[in-house]
Amino acid sequence: MQSWYLLYCKRGQLQRAQEHLERQAVNCLAPMITLEKIVRGKRTAVSEPLFPNYLFVEFDPEVIHTTTINATRGVSHFVRFGASPSDSPIGGDSSAIGI
């Protein structure tokens, strides 16, 4: 059964991790936020990650093992509470996050 998990990515490699995971048929979600910042004296819209270095992934651990995900380029580790990776509160309802 597919569930959502939370990964911590290596610094500056969120995009790389997302690309490599999507090649492995893993659904990825990195919420972005658009902010107005002053760059060189002008206001510009900048898109930044809402949770820097964190990536939500949806996969079935019986099909794709967690060590495969953990060994992907750009991935540091799973967010865990205890010995096993914890499911995120998103659950199986992808509509709750706007996918």
N, C-alpha and C positions, 0 to 999 in steps of 0.2 A: 504494500500500500504506500502510495506516495505521500510524503510529508515535507513540510518546510523546515529547514535547518538554518542556522546562522553560522557563517564563516568569518574569520578574521583574516584579512589579506595582508601581505607584506606591504610596507610603506611605498606608496606610489605605483603599486601594481594591481590596483583594483580592476582596471580596464583589461589588462592581460589575463587575469584570472577569469573574468567574465567571458572573454572570447574563447579561452581554452575549455571552460566548462560547457559552453553552448555547443562546441564541437563534439562533446561527449553526450549530447542530447539531455543536458541538465537545464531545467528552467532556472533563470537567474533574475534577481530583482535588486537593483541598487537605486533606491529612491533619490531623486535629485531635487534641488530647490534652486529657484532663480532669484538672485539677489542683485540689487543695484549697488555697484561700487564705483568709487572715483578712481579712474585710471588715467594718469597723465593729465589731470585737471578736468576730465570729462566723465560724466556719468555713463556707465555702460552696464548692460545686463550680463551677469556672469552666472553660469550654471555650476553648482557645486554639489557634492554628495551630501545628503541629509545626515547620514551616519558615516563619516570618513573611515575608510578601510574595512567596513563591514558589508557583507554581501549575503542576501537571503537566497537560498537555493532549494529547489524542490526536486526530489528524486526518491526512488524506491531503493532502500538499502539492501533488499534482497536481489535486485537486478544489478545495481552499480554499488560496489562495496565502498565503505567510507574511507578505506585506505587509498582507493583510486582517486577519490575527491581530494583527500589530504595531500597526495603526491602531485597534484596539478600545479603547474607553474603559476606563481603569484599567490598561492594559498599558503597561509601560515598554519592555521589550525581551526578546528571546530570550536565554537563556544560550548562549553560543557558545564553541567552541574552534576558532579560525581564522575563516574567512570565512562558513561556513554553520552554521545551528543544529545542535546536536548531538542525536542520539537519546539518550534516557535508557536506562539498563540494564534497564528494565522490559521492553523489547522489545514483542512483540505479544501476550504472555500476560497478559490482564487478571486472570486468577485468582490470579496471584502477588501482587497488591496487594489482593485482597479485593473486587473489583467484582462 
